[in-house]
């Protein structure tokens, strides 16, 4: 591990950090999915009581 | 007195029917629970313990008559974004009768010291035996620090291996898996359905399994093991069942090592393009899962500190998938029973079940598709039709009863009689088991002249989920009949493209 060039290690470190951060997209994605479900339920309740 | 006795019998039957119906809600709740856990992956992932790490990786490629694909596969592996002096490819040629040996030997000459041809003169025993032959040879010296098991036809995106090895920097991790993405070059309706299924089952559901702390299965075409893990497993994979990947995954975790799913390591794979080929492949998987369920009967629902396979949540997720067809049939029987008993709760129970199912389906699909938006866009028709057009109509009926039974007929100046509504309700209640029969019919008609049109039509109507349920149901039947388990190789033609 330590024999790898420092630039490569740094690049991989950045990649790990980037991937870790990208996982936070899951939260708004889940919110969007829940919003779609909520919209369908609202249509049901409002238009077909 | 007699009337009272009949009332009691009726009430007991109604309760039994209700229990049957409620079995149908368990898989729905399990799916909802699993997908609601996915956002937690933002906080509960392994990146904090991942480090830049480039172990010496031996890639073992089992090959039987892979002459059409193996050369290109080796070239692509040699172009991986990984230090070349830390990569060796061992092609285990399982007594191929085509030009596989010639192709591999030519590649060994082209990449001296990096590509190795291991020939088994007596083959045909299955993938696990082939792998073990290669693993034994690789373990004979101490060069290998990590072993990547893959299929001959898959394509690793250049940075995939690097993204997998970084997790092995943590000694607690025994194995890492990647996202197997459907990558057939000549896509058809079925490969697109498989693409949608893989999105839901991998970047979505496997993130949830990471959060729950237990992985159900390392992908057969992309599993990276540390040497220590491989040695702890006895230096071989299981050869006694059709589910060697799942058994390897379970044994790794039972020995206290973690299995990590890496969603950013993408591996493209060729998938079956016909219902018949898919049926054979998935039947093998389903029967393998039956043996896994039985083999590990002492771990289910028994939480321990050493691993998470025994947790209630993992058990519910595992069994809800495995028993989904049984739950669907029981649920329909229960609904029919309530209908014929003229139970006042039949309608409420039906609507509750299907409204939950519809909400869960919408949530799962909308969320799941965002985890791989590019592939989802290419498969948008299959995303929309994933549960089946008829099933969507049933959901619509449950969600908006007046719309289907009153308002739409009223548009044409018609009214539906109570008798017709009863027959319609009957059809709706029994559709789920019939959707599995429709999937079976899709397989039967596929080879006929009309099959080119009828087979896809039936799958779009019945739903891809019904097809998978029908295959799982077939595995129940085969197990009950103690039918012979054999390893059918899925025919690959090198259709996969990056």
HADDOCK unambig.tbl for C-alpha pairs under 7 A between the chains (distance, minus, plus):
assign (segid A and resid 1 and name CA) (segid B and resid 53 and name CA) 5.30 0.50 0.50
assign (segid A and resid 1 and name CA) (segid B and resid 54 and name CA) 6.01 0.50 0.50
assign (segid A and resid 9 and name CA) (segid B and resid 52 and name CA) 5.57 0.50 0.50
assign (segid A and resid 12 and name CA) (segid B and resid 52 and name CA) 5.58 0.50 0.50
assign (segid A and resid 13 and name CA) (segid B and resid 51 and name CA) 6.74 0.50 0.50
assign (segid A and resid 13 and name CA) (segid B and resid 52 and name CA) 6.13 0.50 0.50
assign (segid A and resid 16 and name CA) (segid B and resid 47 and name CA) 6.47 0.50 0.50
assign (segid A and resid 20 and name CA) (segid B and resid 47 and name CA) 5.92 0.50 0.50
assign (segid A and resid 23 and name CA) (segid B and resid 41 and name CA) 6.94 0.50 0.50
assign (segid A and resid 23 and name CA) (segid B and resid 42 and name CA) 4.82 0.50 0.50
assign (segid A and resid 24 and name CA) (segid B and resid 42 and name CA) 4.92 0.50 0.50
assign (segid A and resid 26 and name CA) (segid B and resid 39 and name CA) 4.98 0.50 0.50
assign (segid A and resid 26 and name CA) (segid B and resid 42 and name CA) 6.82 0.50 0.50
assign (segid A and resid 27 and name CA) (segid B and resid 39 and name CA) 5.10 0.50 0.50
assign (segid A and resid 29 and name CA) (segid B and resid 367 and name CA) 5.97 0.50 0.50
assign (segid A and resid 29 and name CA) (segid B and resid 370 and name CA) 6.58 0.50 0.50
assign (segid A and resid 30 and name CA) (segid B and resid 39 and name CA) 6.69 0.50 0.50
assign (segid A and resid 30 and name CA) (segid B and resid 367 and name CA) 5.68 0.50 0.50
assign (segid A and resid 33 and name CA) (segid B and resid 363 and name CA) 5.07 0.50 0.50
assign (segid A and resid 33 and name CA) (segid B and resid 366 and name CA) 5.21 0.50 0.50
assign (segid A and resid 33 and name CA) (segid B and resid 367 and name CA) 5.18 0.50 0.50
assign (segid A and resid 34 and name CA) (segid B and resid 363 and name CA) 6.11 0.50 0.50
assign (segid A and resid 37 and name CA) (segid B and resid 359 and name CA) 5.85 0.50 0.50
assign (segid A and resid 37 and name CA) (segid B and resid 362 and name CA) 6.44 0.50 0.50
assign (segid A and resid 37 and name CA) (segid B and resid 363 and name CA) 6.26 0.50 0.50
assign (segid A and resid 44 and name CA) (segid B and resid 399 and name CA) 6.90 0.50 0.50
assign (segid A and resid 44 and name CA) (segid B and resid 400 and name CA) 6.71 0.50 0.50
assign (segid A and resid 48 and name CA) (segid B and resid 400 and name CA) 6.63 0.50 0.50
